[in-house]
Amino acid sequence: MKNLLVKMSRIILVLVTILSISATAFAHSPSTKEIDANTIYEVTIGDTTIELKEGEKAEIPLTSINNSNSDIQPETTFPGDAGTLDLWPSAGRVYYSITMHIPASSFSGIMTVTDLTSGLSGGRTPVVSFNGSVPTSNLSGHQYSASLSGAAFFGAELVATVVPNYITWIN
């Protein structure tokens, strides 16, 4: 009898574990919000502010360790001495793309997202590639901000850092 109870307890424990893992896997559902082509995003870098329409990108320069150039140019390729950072929001995600003009083998950084409407942090997400995206909570009517900090490396040598950047938008 005791042996039967032990076996049944183990079976129940396995079933509960499987069901809880399945429930966790389906807890996040993708956004079904339609993209509004007329959405305007305000991008601020230092003292420069520009407006971007849905799908447009702002190119933010990466500067080498020995340079302090930090201009921002919309819709053009900025010929920085180290590279450029494209940063843009779209459909509930913040995308980034880094183009290097000097040898670099890796990038490591942190994307910080904040829901300015609620004041809640969307988190600090580690990024470890030259391009990618980070999700937001994508709540309609909420204003968000995002910034990417980080550095590019050639092997173990630091070769470039991202200039201060900050974008805001309303879903």
Backbone hydrogen bonds in HBPLUS format (Angstrom, degrees):
<---DONOR---> <-ACCEPTOR-->    atom                        ^
c    i                          cat <-CA-CA->   ^        H-A-AA   ^      H-
h    n   atom  resd res      DA  || num        DHA   H-A  angle D-A-AA Bond
n    s   type  num  typ     dist DA aas  dist angle  dist       angle   num
A0005-LEU N   A0001-MET O   3.08 MM   4  6.42 154.2  2.15 149.3 155.7     1
A0006-VAL N   A0002-LYS O   3.08 MM   4  6.35 154.3  2.15 147.8 154.5     2
A0007-LYS N   A0003-ASN O   3.10 MM   4  6.34 160.0  2.14 146.0 150.9     3
A0008-MET N   A0004-LEU O   2.98 MM   4  6.18 160.8  2.01 149.9 155.2     4
A0009-SER N   A0005-LEU O   2.91 MM   4  6.04 154.6  1.98 144.9 152.0     5
A0010-ARG N   A0006-VAL O   3.04 MM   4  6.28 154.2  2.11 146.4 152.9     6
A0011-ILE N   A0007-LYS O   3.04 MM   4  6.30 158.4  2.08 148.4 154.1     7
A0012-ILE N   A0008-MET O   2.95 MM   4  6.16 163.6  1.98 151.4 155.6     8
A0013-LEU N   A0009-SER O   2.95 MM   4  6.10 157.7  2.00 146.3 152.7     9
A0014-VAL N   A0010-ARG O   2.96 MM   4  6.19 158.7  2.01 150.7 155.8    10
A0015-LEU N   A0011-ILE O   3.00 MM   4  6.25 162.4  2.03 151.4 155.9    11
A0016-VAL N   A0012-ILE O   2.94 MM   4  6.13 162.7  1.97 153.3 157.8    12
A0017-THR N   A0013-LEU O   2.98 MM   4  6.13 158.4  2.03 146.3 152.5    13
A0018-ILE N   A0014-VAL O   2.97 MM   4  6.19 163.0  1.99 152.3 156.5    14
A0019-LEU N   A0015-LEU O   2.95 MM   4  6.13 165.0  1.98 151.7 155.9    15
A0020-SER N   A0016-VAL O   2.92 MM   4  6.06 155.2  1.98 147.5 154.4    16
A0021-ILE N   A0017-THR O   3.03 MM   4  6.22 154.4  2.10 148.9 155.4    17
A0022-SER N   A0018-ILE O   3.03 MM   4  6.25 159.3  2.07 148.7 154.4    18
A0023-ALA N   A0019-LEU O   2.96 MM   4  6.14 156.0  2.01 146.5 152.9    19
A0024-THR N   A0020-SER O   3.08 MM   4  6.22 151.0  2.16 140.6 147.8    20
A0025-ALA N   A0021-ILE O   3.01 MM   4  6.24 155.4  2.07 148.8 155.2    21
A0026-PHE N   A0022-SER O   3.28 MM   4  6.49 143.5  2.42 145.0 152.8    22
A0027-ALA N   A0024-THR O   3.28 MM   3  5.19 167.5  2.29 105.4 108.8    23
A0039-THR N   A0036-ASP O   3.16 MM   3  5.64 166.8  2.18 120.4 121.5    24
A0054-GLU N   A0039-THR O   3.03 MM  15  5.45 121.3  2.38 154.1 159.9    25
A0041-TYR N   A0052-LEU O   2.66 MM  11  5.00 167.6  1.68 156.9 161.5    26
A0052-LEU N   A0041-TYR O   2.70 MM  11  5.00 161.7  1.73 151.6 158.2    27
A0042-GLU N   A0168-THR O   3.09 MM 126  5.44 131.6  2.33 143.1 156.0    28
A0168-THR N   A0042-GLU O   2.89 MM 126  5.44 165.9  1.91 166.4 171.0    29
A0043-VAL N   A0050-ILE O   2.82 MM   7  5.36 170.2  1.83 165.9 168.8    30
A0050-ILE N   A0043-VAL O   2.88 MM   7  5.36 157.1  1.93 152.5 159.3    31
A0044-THR N   A0166-TYR O   2.98 MM 122  5.54 148.3  2.09 156.9 166.2    32
A0045-ILE N   A0048-THR O   2.81 MM   3  5.30 161.0  1.84 160.6 165.6    33
A0048-THR N   A0045-ILE O   2.94 MM   3  5.30 159.5  1.98 142.7 139.1    34
A0056-GLU N   A0053-LYS O   2.96 MM   3  5.55 166.2  1.98 139.6 143.6    35
A0087-LEU N   A0058-ALA O   3.39 MM  29  6.08 150.9  2.48 154.1 161.3    36
A0059-GLU N   A0073-GLN O   3.39 MM  14  5.83 161.5  2.43 144.9 146.4    37
A0060-ILE N   A0085-LEU O   2.51 MM  25  4.67 169.9  1.52 145.6 149.5    38
A0085-LEU N   A0060-ILE O   2.35 MM  25  4.67 148.0  1.44 145.0 157.9    39
A0062-LEU N   A0083-GLY O   2.70 MM  21  4.91 173.0  1.71 129.2 127.9    40
A0063-THR N   A0161-THR O   3.20 MM  98  5.90 145.6  2.33 174.0 171.5    41
A0161-THR N   A0063-THR O   3.14 MM  98  5.90 163.3  2.16 164.7 163.6    42
A0067-ASN N   A0064-SER O   3.20 MM   3  5.42 163.4  2.22 122.1 119.4    43
A0080-GLY N   A0078-PHE O   2.89 MM   2  5.70 137.0  2.07 104.5  92.5    44
A0101-HIS N   A0082-ALA O   2.71 MM  19  5.05 174.7  1.71 126.1 128.0    45
A0084-THR N   A0099-THR O   2.81 MM  15  5.30 149.0  1.90 146.4 156.4    46
A0099-THR N   A0084-THR O   2.94 MM  15  5.30 158.4  1.99 147.7 154.9    47
A0086-ASP N   A0097-SER O   2.74 MM  11  5.00 169.6  1.75 154.1 157.8    48
A0097-SER N   A0086-ASP O   2.89 MM  11  5.00 144.8  2.01 140.6 145.8    49
A0088-TRP N   A0095-TYR O   3.05 MM   7  5.34 159.9  2.09 141.7 147.3    50
A0095-TYR N   A0088-TRP O   2.74 MM   7  5.34 165.0  1.76 167.0 162.4    51
A0090-SER N   A0093-ARG O   2.90 MM   3  5.49 160.0  1.94 157.3 161.5    52
A0093-ARG N   A0090-SER O   3.08 MM   3  5.49 144.1  2.22 113.1 123.5    53
A0136-THR N   A0092-GLY O   2.82 MM  44  5.30 151.7  1.90 152.9 145.1    54
A0094-VAL N   A0134-VAL O   2.83 MM  40  5.28 158.3  1.88 152.1 159.1    55
A0134-VAL N   A0094-VAL O   2.91 MM  40  5.28 146.7  2.02 137.3 147.7    56
A0096-TYR N   A0132-GLY O   2.95 MM  36  5.62 158.9  1.99 157.0 156.0    57
A0132-GLY N   A0096-TYR O   3.00 MM  36  5.62 153.6  2.08 155.3 155.0    58
A0098-ILE N   A0130-PHE O   2.62 MM  32  5.00 153.2  1.69 167.1 172.3    59
A0105-SER N   A0153-PHE O   2.68 MM  48  5.92 150.0  1.76 142.4 152.3    60
A0106-SER N   A0153-PHE O   3.13 MM  47  5.29 153.6  2.20 148.8 148.1    61
A0153-PHE N   A0106-SER O   2.83 MM  47  5.29 163.7  1.85 151.4 154.1    62
A0108-SER N   A0151-ALA O   3.03 MM  43  5.70 162.3  2.06 160.6 165.6    63
A0151-ALA N   A0108-SER O   2.96 MM  43  5.70 157.1  2.02 153.0 157.2    64
A0109-GLY N   A0127-VAL O   2.86 MM  18  5.21 158.2  1.90 159.4 159.5    65
A0127-VAL N   A0109-GLY O   2.91 MM  18  5.21 165.3  1.93 133.3 135.0    66
A0110-ILE N   A0149-SER O   2.83 MM  39  5.43 149.7  1.92 144.4 153.2    67
A0149-SER N   A0110-ILE O   3.05 MM  39  5.43 166.1  2.07 148.3 151.9    68
A0111-MET N   A0125-THR O   2.88 MM  14  5.15 169.5  1.89 149.1 149.2    69
A0125-THR N   A0111-MET O   2.81 MM  14  5.15 159.5  1.85 156.5 153.1    70
A0112-THR N   A0147-SER O   2.89 MM  35  5.42 166.3  1.91 162.3 166.2    71
A0147-SER N   A0112-THR O   3.02 MM  35  5.42 142.4  2.16 143.3 154.2    72
A0113-VAL N   A0123-GLY O   3.12 MM  10  5.76 163.6  2.14 164.2 169.3    73
A0122-GLY N   A0113-VAL O   2.61 MM   9  4.77 146.5  1.72 134.2 137.9    74
A0114-THR N   A0145-SER O   2.93 MM  31  5.26 157.4  1.98 145.7 149.4    75
A0145-SER N   A0114-THR O   2.91 MM  31  5.26 145.8  2.02 148.6 157.3    76
A0115-ASP N   A0120-LEU O   2.93 MM   5  5.43 163.2  1.95 177.7 175.8    77
A0119-GLY N   A0115-ASP O   2.75 MM   4  5.59 138.2  1.92 145.4 159.4    78
A0116-LEU N   A0143-GLN O   2.68 MM  27  5.32 127.0  1.95 138.6 154.1    79
A0142-HIS N   A0139-LEU O   3.21 MM   3  5.73 162.4  2.24 135.0 136.2    80
A0171-ASN N   A0142-HIS O   3.01 MM  29  5.72 160.8  2.04 160.2 158.9    81
A0144-TYR N   A0169-TRP O   2.73 MM  25  5.42 161.9  1.76 163.5 169.9    82
A0169-TRP N   A0144-TYR O   2.98 MM  25  5.42 147.8  2.08 142.4 148.5    83
A0146-ALA N   A0167-ILE O   2.90 MM  21  5.41 145.6  2.02 148.2 155.4    84
A0167-ILE N   A0146-ALA O   2.90 MM  21  5.41 165.5  1.92 158.0 162.9    85
A0162-VAL N   A0150-GLY O   3.15 MM  12  5.69 157.5  2.20 147.1 145.5    86
A0152-ALA N   A0160-ALA O   2.80 MM   8  5.10 158.7  1.84 138.2 145.2    87
A0159-VAL N   A0152-ALA O   2.94 MM   7  5.79 173.3  1.95 147.8 150.0    88
A0154-PHE N   A0157-GLU O   2.85 MM   3  5.24 158.4  1.89 152.6 158.0    89
A0157-GLU N   A0154-PHE O   3.13 MM   3  5.24 156.8  2.18 125.3 122.8    90
